[in-house]
Amino acid sequence: MKKYILILIMALLALISPVNAQKALDTLYANDKKNVALFFPSAIRQGITGASHFVFTYNREKRQYFGLLKAQPGEESNLLVVTDDGKVYSYMLKYTEELSILNYFISTYESIGTEIPAKVIPKPSKEKKDSLEKRQEYFQRFSEHLMKSGTKQSKTKRKRGIRLQLQRIAYNASETYLVMELTNTSGITFEIDFLKVYRVSGNKKRKSSFQKLEIKPIYTCHMPSKIFNRQSVRLVYVMPKFVLGSKEKLQLELQELNGSRKVLLKKRL
């Protein structure tokens, strides 16, 4: 049994990067009179001691964040713990008659490595890169074409000197284009925190029926970071193609950075 445990410990340690494996291990002390509790930052998935006179118990059926350590007199050994987030913790174990610490609160910084090495993200191939660049060039050309083609289905919302206008919605291939204009007449510069697009349905006063789902753009054209006083800026959001239901609305939210100004615009398609 001891031979099996040692082999398993060696196999788990082999998954840890060599640099982290060289890290000096802290020592935990235990005896047969009191329980020593170890609290981990993530739930314990597996815990193994290197010798049978050290026992580490934890809930195997319903994973919890703590385990209990006890010991019988004998030579020092070690403890290996793997948590749900894949982090590995290793400690030396020693028996002692007197215990000065009964509870250990372990931080993620004490981890000696991870069970599974970090995945290496391959670089995109030249063909994919060229294809992506061509697609973005097309988005830009079509966006600029729409901004020169006038406005349709215009909807405007003003608040505290900031105007948000949805000037046009256009469909092309598998994308939806939103042409917008932002105008500042408030007297001070408006710095943009975000301009988000949502599809909403139901009544906000009835939380059970209200739904709000963000639609993230795949490309933005001429999106500013700030709008100066007496300035107007036109921009385009390129979105994945979507169709709203009969009870849904399109909602635009413009939020000021480090400020309280916020403009909401809702429109049925």
C-alpha positions in Angstrom: 0.0 0.0 0.0 2.8 2.4 0.9 4.6 1.6 -2.4 1.3 2.5 -4.3 1.0 5.8 -2.4 4.6 6.8 -3.2 4.1 6.0 -6.9 1.0 8.1 -7.0 2.7 11.0 -5.3 5.6 10.8 -7.8 3.1 10.7 -10.7 1.3 13.9 -9.4 4.6 15.7 -8.8 5.7 14.9 -12.4 2.8 17.1 -13.6 4.2 20.1 -11.8 6.7 22.4 -13.5 10.3 21.7 -12.5 10.9 25.2 -11.2 8.0 25.0 -8.8 8.9 21.5 -7.7 12.2 22.9 -6.3 10.3 25.2 -3.9 11.1 24.5 -0.2 8.2 22.9 1.6 6.7 24.2 4.8 6.2 21.8 7.7 2.9 21.0 9.4 2.9 19.5 12.9 0.3 17.0 14.2 -0.3 14.4 16.9 -2.8 11.8 18.0 -4.5 14.0 20.7 -5.9 16.9 18.6 -7.2 17.5 15.1 -5.2 20.0 13.0 -7.5 21.7 10.5 -6.3 22.8 7.1 -8.5 25.4 5.2 -7.8 25.7 1.5 -8.9 28.5 -0.9 -10.7 25.9 -3.1 -12.5 22.6 -2.4 -10.3 19.6 -1.8 -10.4 17.0 -4.6 -7.7 14.7 -3.3 -5.3 14.4 -0.3 -2.6 11.9 0.2 0.0 11.3 2.9 3.2 9.5 2.3 3.1 7.3 5.5 0.3 5.5 7.2 0.9 7.0 10.7 -0.2 10.4 9.3 -3.9 10.6 8.4 -5.6 13.4 6.4 -9.4 13.1 6.3 -11.7 15.2 4.1 -15.2 14.9 2.7 -15.0 12.7 -0.5 -18.7 12.8 -1.3 -19.5 16.5 -0.9 -16.3 18.5 -1.5 -15.4 21.0 1.2 -12.6 23.5 1.8 -11.1 21.9 4.9 -9.5 18.7 5.9 -8.3 17.3 9.3 -4.8 16.0 10.0 -3.8 13.6 12.8 -0.6 11.7 13.4 0.9 8.8 15.4 4.5 8.8 16.6 6.9 8.0 13.7 9.3 9.4 11.2 8.4 12.6 9.2 6.5 12.3 6.0 4.7 14.5 3.5 1.2 15.6 2.4 0.0 16.3 -1.1 -3.3 18.0 -1.8 -5.0 18.8 -5.1 -7.9 21.2 -5.1 -10.8 21.7 -7.5 -9.1 24.5 -9.4 -6.2 22.2 -10.2 -3.7 23.7 -7.8 -1.3 21.4 -6.0 -0.1 21.9 -2.4 2.7 20.0 -0.7 3.9 20.0 2.9 6.3 18.1 5.1 4.7 16.4 8.1 6.1 15.9 11.6 4.8 14.4 14.8 5.0 16.5 18.0 3.6 16.1 21.5 2.8 19.8 21.8 0.9 21.8 19.1 1.2 25.5 18.9 -1.0 25.8 15.8 -4.3 23.9 15.4 -5.7 25.8 12.3 -3.9 26.6 9.1 -5.5 29.0 6.6 -3.8 28.3 3.3 -3.6 30.9 0.5 -3.2 30.2 -3.2 0.3 31.6 -3.0 1.4 28.5 -1.2 0.6 26.3 -4.2 3.6 24.6 -5.7 2.1 24.4 -9.1 -0.9 23.2 -11.1 -2.1 19.7 -11.9 -2.4 20.4 -15.6 0.2 22.5 -17.4 -1.1 25.8 -18.8 -2.2 25.3 -22.4 -0.1 26.9 -25.1 -2.3 29.0 -27.4 -1.2 28.5 -30.9 -0.6 31.5 -33.0 -3.1 32.0 -35.8 -1.9 30.8 -39.2 -1.1 33.4 -41.9 -4.2 32.3 -43.9 -6.5 32.9 -40.9 -4.8 36.2 -40.1 -5.1 37.4 -43.7 -8.8 36.4 -43.7 -9.5 38.2 -40.4 -7.8 41.4 -41.7 -9.8 41.3 -44.9 -13.0 40.8 -43.0 -12.2 43.8 -40.8 -11.3 45.9 -43.8 -14.7 45.0 -45.3 -16.5 46.0 -42.1 -14.8 49.4 -42.2 -15.5 50.1 -45.8 -19.2 49.1 -45.4 -19.5 51.1 -42.2 -18.1 54.3 -43.9 -20.5 53.7 -46.8 -23.5 53.6 -44.5 -22.4 56.8 -42.8 -22.4 58.6 -46.2 -25.8 57.2 -47.1 -28.0 59.3 -44.9 -30.2 58.3 -41.9 -33.1 55.9 -41.7 -35.3 54.8 -38.7 -33.8 57.6 -36.6 -34.4 57.5 -32.9 -33.0 60.1 -30.4 -32.6 60.4 -26.6 -31.2 63.4 -24.8 -30.1 63.8 -21.2 -28.2 66.5 -19.4 -26.7 67.9 -22.6 -25.7 64.5 -24.1 -27.6 63.3 -27.2 -27.6 59.6 -28.3 -29.1 59.0 -31.7 -29.6 55.7 -33.5 -29.6 56.8 -37.1 -29.8 53.6 -39.1 -29.9 49.8 -38.8 -28.7 47.9 -41.8 -28.3 44.2 -42.5 -25.5 42.8 -44.7 -24.4 39.2 -45.0 -24.4 37.7 -41.4 -24.0 41.1 -39.7 -26.2 43.9 -38.4 -24.8 47.5 -38.6 -25.9 50.2 -36.1 -25.1 53.7 -37.3 -25.1 56.1 -34.3 -24.3 59.7 -33.5 -23.1 61.1 -30.1 -23.5 64.9 -29.5 -22.3 66.9 -26.5 -23.7 70.3 -25.7 -23.3 70.1 -21.9 -20.5 72.5 -21.6 -18.0 70.0 -20.4 -16.2 67.0 -22.0 -18.0 63.7 -21.8 -15.6 60.8 -21.3 -17.1 57.4 -22.4 -17.0 54.5 -20.0 -19.1 52.3 -22.4 -21.7 52.2 -25.1 -23.5 48.9 -24.8 -26.3 47.3 -26.9 -29.0 45.1 -25.3 -32.1 43.2 -26.4 -34.7 43.6 -23.7 -38.2 42.1 -23.1 -40.8 42.3 -20.4 -41.5 44.9 -17.7 -38.5 46.0 -15.5 -41.0 46.4 -12.6 -41.8 42.7 -12.8 -38.5 41.1 -12.3 -39.7 37.6 -13.1 -40.7 38.6 -16.7 -37.9 41.1 -17.4 -34.9 39.9 -19.5 -31.9 41.9 -20.7 -29.3 40.3 -22.9 -26.2 42.1 -24.1 -25.2 41.9 -27.8 -21.5 42.5 -28.1 -20.1 44.1 -31.3 -17.6 42.2 -33.4 -16.2 45.4 -34.9 -16.5 49.2 -34.1 -15.8 52.0 -36.5 -14.8 55.5 -35.3 -15.7 54.7 -31.7 -14.4 57.7 -29.6 -13.1 57.7 -26.0 -14.5 61.2 -25.3 -16.7 63.8 -26.8 -15.7 67.4 -26.4 -18.3 70.2 -25.8 -20.1 71.2 -29.0 -18.8 68.1 -30.8 -20.7 65.4 -32.7 -19.3 62.0 -33.5 -20.7 59.4 -35.8 -19.8 55.7 -35.4 -20.9 52.3 -36.4 -21.2 49.0 -34.4 -21.0 45.8 -36.4 -23.0 43.1 -34.6 -23.7 39.5 -35.2 -27.0 39.4 -37.1 -30.0 39.3 -34.9 -33.8 39.6 -35.2 -35.9 40.9 -32.3 -39.1 39.2 -31.3 -42.5 41.0 -31.3 -42.2 41.9 -27.6 -38.5 42.7 -27.6 -36.8 46.1 -27.8 -33.3 47.3 -28.7 -31.7 49.2 -25.9 -28.5 51.4 -26.1 -26.8 52.5 -22.9 -24.2 55.3 -22.9 -22.4 55.6 -19.6 -20.0 58.3 -18.5 -16.5 57.4 -17.1 -16.0 58.6 -13.6 -19.4 60.4 -13.7 -23.1 59.9 -13.2 -24.4 60.9 -16.7 -26.1 58.0 -18.5 -28.3 58.0 -21.6 -30.7 55.1 -22.4 -32.3 54.7 -25.8 -35.0 52.1 -26.5 -36.4 51.2 -29.9 -38.6 48.6 -31.4 -37.6 47.2 -34.8 
